[in-house]
Amino acid sequence: MYFAALLARTEDGWEASDTELDDVETLSDLTDLAREASVDEDTVLVFIEQEDAWFGVIRVDGEEDPRIYISDASAAARSSYGEILLTDELLGREPEAEDSIAALEELVGLDGTEDGEPDHTTDNQTDHDDNDDDGLDADAVPTGPLGDTGILSDLGLPEKELLMLRTDALVEIADALGAAEVLETVR
């Protein structure tokens, strides 16, 4: 089960609203949703939580790029909403490199044979692409926290405390920000 909410900072404190993520397919969509909730381009936080698995915080400050923190990247990778947050940049990958390589291979037919030529692999030969000798998967998502651990430091939640949060994290974050009551109204 998922829970998602927006917390928008205003002159009078924080305003909370629950949000539907059904129409959100990309980080850009999520960022636009946060900016729409912004008052005078103030800070907006988007909370996403998958019960007992992971949580994410996206911070949007005006027109700046969003800042992201995910409590458990490998758990988030198994979630459709988590996949939205796990951008190539956050994972340290070259943007869309995987898609570009696959598209080029398909375009030029790089299967090791010439067009119309049969594949001459014998039973004793193995495809070395299936056996990754170094044991590392370049596309692997790390286990544990990922992203900007200082995302909430200036709002009252130090990095060290953020890294220690596991269950009921959003309640603890809202409490540290002084927004527990307004978050509870949408929970």
Summary of the structure (lengths in Angstrom):
residues: 187
radius of gyration: 21.2
end to end distance: 12.7
largest distance: 73.0
contacts: 493
relative contact order: 0.17
helix: 34%
strand: 20%
